[in-house]
């Protein structure tokens, strides 16, 4: 594992749990709106070792309930499963943040009961994914991850960072069909200040009233919709 950072406590990253957040280094997407641009490269000069994370967690047993493994894209790391097993052996719940590009890893971890909660990013309608991620992504992998989560074998949420100039109301009508039946969907307000692509630092998100319109569009297909 190449770990770029550790947030020792969070009240917002794991629903209804107090959790630590582990940030892995490296990502296969180059989303221009990404606010974690410093984690995109697979940097070998990690800031913290897995052993240091585990030693910290040993001091937080009975104080923290969960650990969020975020990124970057955690599923790129071949030793992710071993790392998760060691964390679970300490008694923590595990939340995985993923872009859904490695469905085989996601499915395997869930089927082995190693994950308690998944947050999967929905970058755009599938037909716009290559543009949205600035990557040559196989959207069949994204669809496979979506379809697996919709089966409900693990608690989950979908989430989208909303850049007004990139996602139209019609795009959300398409997304509503692509994740139809989803349990939970978060619309995340785009904050331009730390966007990976500097040209996105003058872009905006929707107004409160416009987000209500988007929620209305989504409401026939998705059970719970939130803006954060």
C-alpha positions as semicolon CSV with decimal commas, in nm:
position;residue;x (nm);y (nm);z (nm)
1;X;0,000;0,000;0,000
2;X;0,119;0,348;-0,085
3;X;-0,047;0,575;0,169
4;X;-0,042;0,948;0,116
5;X;-0,224;1,056;0,428
6;X;-0,423;0,974;0,740
7;X;-0,707;1,176;0,886
8;X;-0,725;1,060;1,244
9;X;-1,092;1,133;1,305
10;X;-1,394;1,224;1,093
11;X;-1,762;1,261;1,172
12;X;-1,874;1,296;0,808
13;X;-1,689;1,042;0,593
14;X;-1,856;0,725;0,727
15;X;-2,234;0,754;0,780
16;X;-2,328;0,736;1,148
17;X;-1,977;0,632;1,254
18;X;-1,670;0,808;1,390
19;X;-1,391;0,702;1,159
20;X;-1,032;0,748;1,056
21;X;-0,968;0,811;0,686
22;X;-0,675;0,653;0,502
23;X;-0,582;0,815;0,169
24;X;-0,407;0,591;-0,082
25;X;-0,187;0,731;-0,358
26;X;-0,249;0,680;-0,729
27;X;-0,557;0,700;-0,950
28;X;-0,644;0,581;-1,302
29;X;-0,871;0,884;-1,363
30;X;-0,772;1,244;-1,422
31;X;-1,099;1,417;-1,345
32;X;-1,045;1,792;-1,396
33;X;-1,271;1,876;-1,101
34;X;-1,087;1,646;-0,856
35;X;-1,004;1,814;-0,524
36;X;-0,746;1,549;-0,431
37;X;-0,508;1,617;-0,719
38;X;-0,207;1,554;-0,500
39;X;-0,310;1,189;-0,469
40;X;-0,341;1,111;-0,839
41;X;0,017;1,005;-0,898
42;X;0,140;0,674;-0,756
43;X;0,414;0,828;-0,547
44;X;0,662;0,583;-0,400
45;X;0,777;0,829;-0,136
46;X;0,477;0,769;0,088
47;X;0,416;0,987;0,387
48;X;0,303;0,706;0,616
49;X;0,345;0,328;0,616
50;X;0,066;0,072;0,658
51;X;0,233;-0,038;0,982
52;X;0,212;0,316;1,117
53;X;-0,158;0,329;1,031
54;X;-0,219;-0,001;1,208
55;X;-0,021;0,111;1,513
56;X;-0,233;0,427;1,529
57;X;-0,557;0,229;1,499
58;X;-0,452;0,006;1,789
59;X;-0,458;0,318;2,007
60;X;-0,811;0,403;1,890
61;X;-0,991;0,076;1,952
62;X;-1,320;0,146;2,134
63;X;-1,282;0,514;2,038
64;X;-1,332;0,494;1,662
65;X;-1,588;0,268;1,497
66;X;-1,472;0,265;1,138
67;X;-1,197;0,322;0,887
68;X;-1,255;0,481;0,547
69;X;-1,014;0,376;0,273
70;X;-1,015;0,650;0,013
71;X;-0,783;0,791;-0,248
72;X;-0,678;0,822;-0,517
73;X;-0,827;0,487;-0,611
74;X;-0,771;0,220;-0,344
75;X;-0,856;-0,077;-0,568
76;X;-0,538;-0,019;-0,769
77;X;-0,332;-0,154;-0,479
78;X;-0,272;-0,529;-0,493
79;X;-0,227;-0,555;-0,117
80;X;-0,554;-0,377;-0,038
81;X;-0,722;-0,697;0,081
82;X;-0,440;-0,783;0,322
83;X;-0,450;-0,428;0,460
84;X;-0,826;-0,445;0,512
85;X;-0,800;-0,783;0,688
86;X;-0,549;-0,639;0,935
87;X;-0,778;-0,343;1,006
88;X;-1,082;-0,566;1,052
89;X;-0,884;-0,787;1,290
90;X;-0,861;-0,479;1,513
91;X;-1,241;-0,461;1,523
92;X;-1,311;-0,173;1,285
93;X;-1,581;-0,145;1,021
94;X;-1,455;-0,067;0,670
95;X;-1,589;0,185;0,420
96;X;-1,439;0,182;0,071
97;X;-1,442;0,488;-0,155
98;X;-1,405;0,386;-0,519
99;X;-1,453;0,509;-0,873
100;X;-1,591;0,168;-0,972
101;X;-1,332;0,100;-1,241
102;X;-1,222;-0,233;-1,089
103;X;-1,544;-0,430;-1,035
104;X;-1,363;-0,760;-0,982
105;X;-1,180;-0,617;-0,679
106;X;-1,496;-0,457;-0,541
107;X;-1,703;-0,772;-0,584
108;X;-1,435;-0,995;-0,435
109;X;-1,395;-0,779;-0,124
110;X;-1,771;-0,763;-0,067
111;X;-1,821;-1,137;-0,122
112;X;-1,547;-1,205;0,133
113;X;-1,737;-0,986;0,385
114;X;-1,443;-0,746;0,411
115;X;-1,640;-0,429;0,334
116;X;-1,928;-0,281;0,533
117;X;-2,006;0,024;0,322
118;X;-1,916;0,143;-0,029
119;X;-1,924;0,496;-0,169
120;X;-1,897;0,488;-0,548
121;X;-1,847;0,798;-0,756
122;X;-2,070;0,855;-1,056
123;X;-1,875;1,101;-1,266
124;X;-2,132;1,157;-1,541
125;X;-2,364;0,961;-1,768
126;X;-2,173;0,661;-1,900
127;X;-2,159;0,803;-2,251
128;X;-1,962;1,105;-2,121
129;X;-1,723;0,917;-1,892
130;X;-1,410;0,948;-2,102
131;X;-1,457;1,323;-2,122
132;X;-1,551;1,357;-1,756
133;X;-1,254;1,152;-1,631
134;X;-1,005;1,257;-1,899
135;X;-0,923;0,885;-1,920
136;X;-0,966;0,598;-2,162
137;X;-1,196;0,412;-1,927
138;X;-1,397;0,101;-2,010
139;X;-1,746;0,206;-1,909
140;X;-1,857;-0,160;-1,897
141;X;-1,651;-0,185;-1,578
142;X;-1,835;0,114;-1,433
143;X;-2,169;-0,040;-1,525
144;X;-2,070;-0,373;-1,369
145;X;-1,985;-0,201;-1,041
146;X;-2,313;-0,007;-1,046
147;X;-2,517;-0,319;-1,118
148;X;-2,341;-0,511;-0,841
149;X;-2,409;-0,244;-0,580
150;X;-2,771;-0,219;-0,686
151;X;-2,811;-0,584;-0,583
152;X;-2,772;-0,470;-0,223
153;X;-2,512;-0,719;-0,101
154;X;-2,343;-0,435;0,088
155;X;-2,465;-0,101;0,216
156;X;-2,370;0,172;-0,029
157;X;-2,415;0,516;-0,172
158;X;-2,355;0,670;-0,512
159;X;-2,225;1,023;-0,527
160;X;-2,156;1,287;-0,791
161;X;-1,949;1,603;-0,772
162;X;-2,168;1,854;-0,952
163;X;-2,000;2,102;-1,187
164;X;-2,275;2,309;-1,345
165;X;-2,088;2,361;-1,672
166;X;-2,029;1,983;-1,708
167;X;-2,357;1,824;-1,596
168;X;-2,693;1,939;-1,733
169;X;-3,041;1,855;-1,611
170;X;-3,065;1,611;-1,903
171;X;-2,746;1,442;-1,784
172;X;-2,912;1,378;-1,449
173;X;-3,213;1,229;-1,626
174;X;-2,975;0,979;-1,786
175;X;-2,791;0,911;-1,458
176;X;-3,127;0,848;-1,290
177;X;-3,189;0,563;-1,534
178;X;-2,834;0,426;-1,511
179;X;-2,856;0,392;-1,131
180;X;-3,231;0,334;-1,118
181;X;-3,338;0,176;-0,792
182;X;-3,036;0,309;-0,603
183;X;-3,072;0,322;-0,228
184;X;-2,886;0,648;-0,169
185;X;-2,741;0,922;-0,390
186;X;-2,543;1,226;-0,282
187;X;-2,504;1,538;-0,495
188;X;-2,180;1,703;-0,389
189;X;-2,139;2,075;-0,447
190;X;-1,832;2,142;-0,656
191;X;-1,574;2,360;-0,478
192;X;-1,351;2,513;-0,739
193;X;-1,060;2,629;-0,523
194;X;-0,856;2,308;-0,535
195;X;-0,964;2,166;-0,872
196;X;-0,696;1,950;-1,035
197;X;-0,738;2,129;-1,368
198;X;-0,675;2,499;-1,313
199;X;-0,923;2,587;-1,589
200;X;-1,196;2,446;-1,364
201;X;-1,117;2,690;-1,086
202;X;-1,355;2,945;-1,235
203;X;-1,642;2,699;-1,281
204;X;-1,947;2,681;-1,056
205;X;-2,206;2,450;-0,908
206;X;-2,585;2,480;-0,906
207;X;-2,791;2,704;-0,679
208;X;-3,004;2,567;-0,399
209;X;-3,315;2,602;-0,616
210;X;-3,147;2,425;-0,909
211;X;-3,040;2,137;-0,685
212;X;-3,402;2,098;-0,582
213;X;-3,491;2,066;-0,950
214;X;-3,224;1,797;-0,993
215;X;-3,360;1,610;-0,691
216;X;-3,705;1,624;-0,847
217;X;-3,565;1,475;-1,170
218;X;-3,400;1,193;-0,974
219;X;-3,678;1,122;-0,729
220;X;-3,876;0,879;-0,945
221;X;-3,575;0,649;-0,978
222;X;-3,378;0,681;-0,653
223;X;-3,494;0,631;-0,296
224;X;-3,286;0,881;-0,099
225;X;-3,128;1,192;-0,251
226;X;-2,915;1,440;-0,059
227;X;-2,713;1,752;-0,135
228;X;-2,391;1,814;0,052
